[in-house]
Amino acid sequence: MIHGFGALLFVSVLTACGSSSSGAAATSAAVTKTIGPEGGTITVDGAIVTFPANAVASPLSITITPTSDAPPTGMVALSRVYRCEPAGTTFAQNVTMAMTFQGDPTTATMFWSTGSDPAFKDVGGVADGTTMRATVQHFSAGFVDKKP
């Protein structure tokens, strides 16, 4: 068991190990929350996921992870790529995904991978300043990019 100064040193070492000096964006901590039939919201670095009532039939542990994953070849992400789990989960009501992004809101759109197909498809969305909102019916991964 770690006490006092030892605990502080341990946390400091863990924090230092998690930082990136390569210039690439480090993966932020994932957020896991149980969402039930009453709905709810998960907020994680740069994204808010809103579940309306009855999106899930019973309580489900949901994890949202902001990653430093690169977008597919030929695409330039204007936001982080967010991984949403459990992957493949389908919702009875559309879930709203909101992501902050950098770039021109008039040319931005959200891309979402489609279940077992790893390809990202344009799912549209509405830009409000530097936040893009779009609805999704299943979990996989997504990000904001320029419209094709």
Secondary structure as GFF3:
##gff-version 3
##sequence-region A 1 148
A	DSSP	alpha_helix	4	17	.	.	.	ID=ss1
A	DSSP	beta_strand	31	35	.	.	.	ID=ss2
A	DSSP	beta_strand	40	44	.	.	.	ID=ss3
A	DSSP	beta_strand	47	51	.	.	.	ID=ss4
A	DSSP	beta_strand	60	67	.	.	.	ID=ss5
A	DSSP	beta_strand	81	85	.	.	.	ID=ss6
A	DSSP	beta_strand	90	100	.	.	.	ID=ss7
A	DSSP	three_ten_helix	105	107	.	.	.	ID=ss8
A	DSSP	beta_strand	108	114	.	.	.	ID=ss9
A	DSSP	beta_strand	117	124	.	.	.	ID=ss10
A	DSSP	beta_strand	126	128	.	.	.	ID=ss11
A	DSSP	beta_strand	131	138	.	.	.	ID=ss12
A	DSSP	beta_strand	141	146	.	.	.	ID=ss13
###
